[in-house]
Amino acid sequence: MVYDIRTDEDRIVTQDDVDRMQRTQTAFGELAKQIRFHITEVRNGLIKPGVGIDAIAEALHRAEQMAACLDLSAMEKAGVQGRHVLVVER
């Protein structure tokens, strides 16, 4: 089941919901992988620390932007448009 904040009710999970959640999870996983890669490059001296820090900061900025898009309190303040779901484990 998922909680749909548009209708304020629980409903059965659809394949589209699962696909969206998997894409979000994959995107955050890729960002984490990029950050780990850049940290390893700096630690092993493969790139200059300044370049590595810039790459890490860019990846972190993208992660923060994605997290802001998923902020439920911001969605409520702006008025929810479309279909947004929150996973609720039972």
C-alpha positions as CSV (number, residue, x, y, z in Angstrom):
1,M,0.0,0.0,0.0
2,V,1.0,3.6,-0.5
3,Y,-0.3,6.8,0.9
4,D,-1.4,9.2,-1.8
5,I,-1.1,12.8,-0.5
6,R,-3.2,14.1,-3.3
7,T,-6.3,12.2,-2.1
8,D,-5.2,11.7,1.5
9,E,-5.9,8.0,1.3
10,D,-4.1,4.7,1.2
11,R,-4.3,2.8,-2.1
12,I,-2.8,-0.2,-3.8
13,V,0.6,0.2,-5.3
14,T,0.6,0.4,-9.1
15,Q,3.5,-0.6,-11.5
16,D,4.0,3.1,-12.2
17,D,4.6,3.8,-8.5
18,V,7.1,1.0,-8.3
19,D,8.9,2.3,-11.4
20,R,9.1,5.8,-10.1
21,M,10.5,4.7,-6.7
22,Q,13.1,2.5,-8.5
23,R,14.2,5.4,-10.7
24,T,14.6,7.6,-7.6
25,Q,16.5,4.9,-5.8
26,T,18.7,4.4,-8.8
27,A,19.4,8.1,-9.2
28,F,20.5,8.5,-5.6
29,G,22.6,5.3,-5.9
30,E,24.4,6.8,-8.9
31,L,25.1,10.0,-7.1
32,A,26.5,8.1,-4.1
33,K,28.7,6.1,-6.5
34,Q,30.0,9.3,-8.1
35,I,30.8,10.8,-4.8
36,R,32.7,7.7,-3.7
37,F,34.6,7.6,-7.0
38,H,35.7,11.2,-6.7
39,I,36.8,10.7,-3.1
40,T,38.9,7.7,-4.1
41,E,40.5,9.6,-6.9
42,V,41.6,12.4,-4.5
43,R,42.8,9.9,-1.9
44,N,44.9,8.0,-4.4
45,G,46.3,11.2,-5.8
46,L,44.9,10.6,-9.3
47,I,43.4,14.1,-9.4
48,K,44.2,17.3,-7.6
49,P,42.1,17.8,-4.4
50,G,40.6,21.0,-5.7
51,V,39.2,19.3,-8.8
52,G,37.9,16.4,-6.7
53,I,36.2,18.7,-4.3
54,D,34.5,20.5,-7.1
55,A,33.2,17.2,-8.5
56,I,32.0,16.1,-5.1
57,A,30.3,19.4,-4.5
58,E,28.5,19.2,-7.9
59,A,27.3,15.7,-7.1
60,L,26.1,16.7,-3.7
61,H,24.3,19.7,-5.1
62,R,22.4,17.4,-7.5
63,A,21.5,15.2,-4.6
64,E,20.2,18.1,-2.6
65,Q,18.1,19.3,-5.5
66,M,16.6,15.9,-5.9
67,A,15.9,15.7,-2.2
68,A,14.2,19.1,-2.3
69,C,11.9,17.8,-5.0
70,L,10.8,15.0,-2.7
71,D,10.2,17.3,0.3
72,L,6.6,16.6,1.4
73,S,6.3,19.7,3.6
74,A,7.3,21.9,0.7
75,M,4.8,20.2,-1.6
76,E,2.1,20.8,1.0
77,K,3.0,24.5,1.3
78,A,3.0,24.9,-2.5
79,G,-0.2,22.9,-3.0
80,V,0.2,19.4,-4.3
81,Q,-0.2,19.1,-8.1
82,G,-0.5,15.8,-9.9
83,R,0.1,12.5,-8.2
84,H,2.7,12.1,-5.5
85,V,3.0,9.1,-3.3
86,L,4.7,8.3,0.0
87,V,5.6,4.7,0.8
88,V,4.0,3.5,4.0
89,E,5.2,0.1,5.3
90,R,2.6,-1.9,7.2
